[in-house]
Amino acid sequence: MQSEKEKAARLHRHLTELHLPTIRRCYQESAIAARRDNWEYESYLLELAEREREERRNARTARLLKDSKLPLEKNLKAFDRKRLPRKVDTQLTQLLKATFLDHKENVLAFGNPGSGKTHLLCAVAQELIYQGRQIRFMPCNLLVQELLIAKRDLTLARVLKRYAKYEALIIDDIGYVQQSREEMEVLFTLLADRYERSSIMLTSNLPFSKWEQIFKDPMTTAAAIDRLVHHSVILELNMPSYRLEQSQKAQALTEPHQETL
């Protein structure tokens, strides 16, 4: 008959082989509580399974957040929803349900510089990652340069496949930096590759009427807009600059102090 020490060693090996590190670490502690409180066998097993599941979920969320390249300070807690127009606030509530990812819809945020477009999309993305969704953030100029290098090195198909694993790709500040025709061609290739396969989330200071400045060609511009708008949610953040408001508030707080010096 095996001793308690031998049984513990076997259990430890089995749990290691089955890749159950949380149960391996805490089963003895839970067993003590089970004996003390007269748990049923099923309750003890459920306790272990839930702890293993929770730690795996937390570890996966941490991996997804790291892989997303999101600026994590731009989260929903730090976003002032009271500034949003009522329509946009309603749209935000719907976006947080993640159905737009299931339907392969795009999210297009337009507004003046500093109106909170990037913060809003990054906040939505973080909440969706907590739900287990896979999202990647890229500033438009860096994304375009990566695609252009991939085209030069004949690896564009490989790069597009890598981005295809993300349920949503955030392209930040499209049109903010003027790109060449060749650079915009590779961006269009990306948009076409993701069309009706997965979601694009983008921010832009330019309305569609000025997108010919981005894509340089009327036909390419029309095709890009058509692919983005076909299945989309459009957020219009026609608001004053949040950064300017915060700067003015900070200045107002310091002025009385300065007068008393």
C-alpha positions as CSV (number, residue, x, y, z in Angstrom):
1,M,0.0,0.0,0.0
2,Q,1.3,3.4,-0.9
3,S,2.2,5.9,1.7
4,E,0.7,9.4,1.8
5,K,4.1,10.8,0.6
6,E,4.2,8.4,-2.4
7,K,0.6,9.2,-3.4
8,A,1.4,13.0,-3.2
9,A,4.4,12.5,-5.4
10,R,2.4,10.5,-8.0
11,L,-0.3,13.2,-8.0
12,H,2.2,15.9,-8.4
13,R,3.7,14.1,-11.4
14,H,0.3,13.5,-13.0
15,L,-0.8,17.1,-12.5
16,T,2.5,18.3,-14.1
17,E,2.0,15.9,-17.0
18,L,-1.6,17.2,-17.5
19,H,-0.5,20.8,-17.3
20,L,-2.6,21.7,-14.3
21,P,-0.2,24.0,-12.4
22,T,-2.8,25.8,-10.3
23,I,-4.4,22.5,-9.0
24,R,-0.9,21.2,-8.4
25,R,-0.1,24.2,-6.3
26,C,-3.4,24.5,-4.3
27,Y,-5.0,21.1,-4.0
28,Q,-3.5,20.4,-0.6
29,E,-4.8,23.7,0.8
30,S,-8.2,23.1,-0.6
31,A,-8.2,19.5,0.7
32,I,-7.6,20.8,4.3
33,A,-10.6,23.3,3.8
34,A,-12.7,20.4,2.4
35,R,-12.1,18.2,5.4
36,R,-12.6,20.9,7.9
37,D,-15.9,22.1,6.3
38,N,-17.2,18.7,5.2
39,W,-17.4,19.6,1.5
40,E,-18.9,17.0,-0.9
41,Y,-16.4,15.5,-3.3
42,E,-18.0,17.4,-6.2
43,S,-17.5,20.7,-4.3
44,Y,-13.9,20.0,-3.8
45,L,-13.4,19.2,-7.5
46,L,-15.3,22.3,-8.5
47,E,-13.2,24.5,-6.3
48,L,-10.0,23.2,-7.9
49,A,-11.4,23.4,-11.5
50,E,-12.5,27.0,-11.0
51,R,-9.2,28.1,-9.6
52,E,-7.4,26.5,-12.5
53,R,-9.8,28.1,-15.0
54,E,-9.5,31.6,-13.4
55,E,-5.7,31.6,-13.5
56,R,-5.6,30.4,-17.1
57,R,-8.0,33.1,-18.0
58,N,-6.0,35.8,-16.3
59,A,-2.8,34.5,-17.9
60,R,-4.4,34.5,-21.4
61,T,-5.8,38.0,-20.8
62,A,-2.3,39.2,-19.9
63,R,-0.9,37.6,-23.1
64,L,-3.6,39.2,-25.2
65,L,-3.0,42.6,-23.7
66,K,0.8,42.4,-24.3
67,D,0.3,41.2,-27.8
68,S,-2.2,43.9,-28.6
69,K,0.4,46.7,-28.3
70,L,-2.4,48.9,-26.9
71,P,-1.5,52.0,-24.8
72,L,-3.0,50.5,-21.6
73,E,-3.4,53.9,-19.9
74,K,-6.1,54.6,-22.5
75,N,-8.8,52.5,-20.7
76,L,-12.5,52.9,-20.1
77,K,-12.0,53.9,-16.5
78,A,-9.8,56.9,-17.6
79,F,-12.3,57.9,-20.3
80,D,-14.9,60.6,-19.5
81,R,-18.1,59.2,-21.1
82,K,-20.0,62.3,-20.0
83,R,-18.3,64.2,-22.8
84,L,-19.7,61.9,-25.5
85,P,-22.8,62.9,-27.5
86,R,-25.7,60.7,-26.6
87,K,-25.7,58.8,-29.9
88,V,-22.0,57.9,-29.5
89,D,-22.5,56.9,-25.9
90,T,-25.3,54.5,-27.0
91,Q,-23.0,53.2,-29.8
92,L,-20.2,52.6,-27.2
93,T,-22.6,50.5,-25.1
94,Q,-23.3,48.3,-28.1
95,L,-19.6,48.0,-29.1
96,L,-18.8,46.7,-25.6
97,K,-21.0,43.7,-26.3
98,A,-18.6,42.7,-29.1
99,T,-21.2,41.7,-31.6
100,F,-19.5,43.9,-34.2
101,L,-16.6,41.4,-34.1
102,D,-18.9,38.5,-34.7
103,H,-20.4,40.3,-37.7
104,K,-17.0,41.4,-39.1
105,E,-18.1,45.0,-38.9
106,N,-15.7,48.0,-38.9
107,V,-15.6,50.8,-36.4
108,L,-14.7,54.2,-37.8
109,A,-14.0,57.1,-35.4
110,F,-13.9,60.6,-36.9
111,G,-13.3,63.9,-35.1
112,N,-11.0,66.8,-34.4
113,P,-7.5,66.3,-33.0
114,G,-7.7,65.7,-29.2
115,S,-11.4,64.7,-29.3
116,G,-10.7,61.3,-27.7
117,K,-10.9,59.0,-30.8
118,T,-7.8,57.0,-30.0
119,H,-8.7,56.7,-26.3
120,L,-12.2,55.6,-27.1
121,L,-11.2,52.8,-29.5
122,C,-8.4,51.6,-27.2
123,A,-10.7,51.5,-24.2
124,V,-13.2,49.4,-26.2
125,A,-10.4,47.1,-27.4
126,Q,-9.2,46.5,-23.8
127,E,-12.7,45.7,-22.6
128,L,-13.1,43.2,-25.5
129,I,-9.7,41.6,-24.7
130,Y,-11.0,41.0,-21.2
131,Q,-13.8,39.1,-22.9
132,G,-11.1,36.9,-24.6
133,R,-11.1,38.7,-28.0
134,Q,-7.8,39.2,-30.0
135,I,-7.1,42.7,-31.1
136,R,-4.0,44.6,-32.3
137,F,-3.2,48.3,-32.2
138,M,-1.0,50.0,-34.9
139,P,-0.3,53.7,-35.7
140,C,-1.0,54.1,-39.4
141,N,2.4,55.4,-40.3
142,L,4.2,52.4,-38.6
143,L,1.7,49.9,-40.2
144,V,2.3,51.3,-43.6
145,Q,6.1,51.2,-43.3
146,E,5.9,47.6,-42.1
147,L,3.7,46.6,-45.1
148,L,6.0,48.5,-47.5
149,I,9.1,46.7,-46.3
150,A,7.2,43.4,-46.5
151,K,6.3,44.1,-50.1
152,R,9.9,44.9,-50.9
153,D,11.1,41.7,-49.2
154,L,8.3,39.6,-50.9
155,T,6.8,38.7,-47.5
156,L,3.6,40.8,-47.8
157,A,1.4,37.7,-47.9
158,R,3.1,36.4,-44.7
159,V,2.5,39.7,-42.9
160,L,-1.1,39.8,-44.0
161,K,-1.6,36.3,-42.7
162,R,-0.1,37.3,-39.3
163,Y,-2.6,40.2,-39.0
164,A,-5.4,38.0,-40.1
165,K,-5.4,36.2,-36.7
166,Y,-6.6,39.4,-35.0
167,E,-10.4,39.8,-34.8
168,A,-9.9,43.5,-35.0
169,L,-7.0,45.7,-36.2
170,I,-6.9,49.3,-34.9
171,I,-5.3,51.6,-37.4
172,D,-4.7,54.9,-35.6
173,D,-4.5,58.3,-37.3
174,I,-5.1,57.4,-40.9
175,G,-4.3,60.4,-43.0
176,Y,-2.5,62.2,-40.2
177,V,0.8,61.7,-41.9
178,Q,0.7,62.1,-45.7
179,Q,2.0,58.9,-47.4
180,S,3.2,58.2,-50.9
181,R,1.0,56.5,-53.5
182,E,3.1,53.3,-53.1
183,E,2.6,53.3,-49.3
184,M,-1.2,53.8,-49.7
185,E,-1.4,50.9,-52.2
186,V,-0.1,48.5,-49.5
187,L,-2.6,49.9,-47.0
188,F,-5.4,49.3,-49.5
189,T,-4.1,45.8,-49.9
190,L,-4.5,45.2,-46.2
191,L,-8.1,46.7,-46.2
192,A,-9.1,44.5,-49.1
193,D,-7.6,41.4,-47.5
194,R,-9.6,42.0,-44.3
195,Y,-12.9,42.9,-46.1
196,E,-15.7,40.8,-44.6
197,R,-13.2,38.5,-42.9
198,S,-12.4,40.5,-39.8
199,S,-12.9,44.0,-38.3
200,I,-11.0,47.2,-38.9
201,M,-11.1,49.9,-36.2
202,L,-9.7,53.2,-37.3
203,T,-9.4,56.9,-36.3
204,S,-9.1,59.8,-38.7
205,N,-9.1,63.6,-38.5
206,L,-10.2,63.7,-42.1
207,P,-13.8,63.2,-43.3
208,F,-14.4,60.9,-46.2
209,S,-14.7,63.9,-48.5
210,K,-10.9,64.5,-48.1
211,W,-9.7,60.9,-48.3
212,E,-8.3,61.5,-51.8
213,Q,-5.5,63.2,-50.0
214,I,-4.7,59.8,-48.4
215,F,-5.1,57.4,-51.3
216,K,-4.0,59.8,-54.1
217,D,-6.4,58.3,-56.6
218,P,-10.2,58.7,-56.9
219,M,-10.8,55.1,-57.8
220,T,-8.7,53.7,-55.0
221,T,-10.2,56.2,-52.6
222,A,-13.8,55.2,-53.5
223,A,-12.9,51.5,-53.3
224,A,-11.3,51.9,-49.8
225,I,-14.2,53.8,-48.5
226,D,-16.7,51.3,-49.9
227,R,-15.0,48.4,-48.2
228,L,-14.8,50.2,-44.9
229,V,-18.3,51.6,-44.8
230,H,-20.2,48.5,-46.2
231,H,-20.4,46.9,-42.7
232,S,-19.5,49.6,-40.2
233,V,-20.3,51.6,-37.1
234,I,-19.4,55.3,-37.6
235,L,-18.5,57.3,-34.5
236,E,-18.6,61.1,-34.9
237,L,-16.7,62.8,-32.1
238,N,-17.3,66.4,-33.1
239,M,-16.2,67.7,-29.7
240,P,-13.6,70.2,-28.4
241,S,-10.1,68.9,-27.7
242,Y,-10.1,67.0,-24.4
243,R,-6.3,67.7,-24.1
244,L,-7.0,71.5,-24.5
245,E,-9.8,71.3,-21.9
246,Q,-7.5,69.5,-19.4
247,S,-4.7,72.1,-20.0
248,Q,-7.1,75.0,-19.4
249,K,-8.4,73.4,-16.2
250,A,-4.8,72.8,-14.9
251,Q,-4.0,76.4,-15.8
252,A,-7.1,77.7,-13.9
253,L,-6.0,75.8,-10.8
254,T,-2.6,77.3,-10.8
255,E,-3.5,80.9,-11.5
256,P,-5.1,81.6,-8.0
257,H,-2.0,80.1,-6.4
258,Q,0.3,82.3,-8.5
259,E,-1.6,85.5,-7.5
260,T,-1.1,84.8,-3.8
261,L,2.7,84.5,-4.2
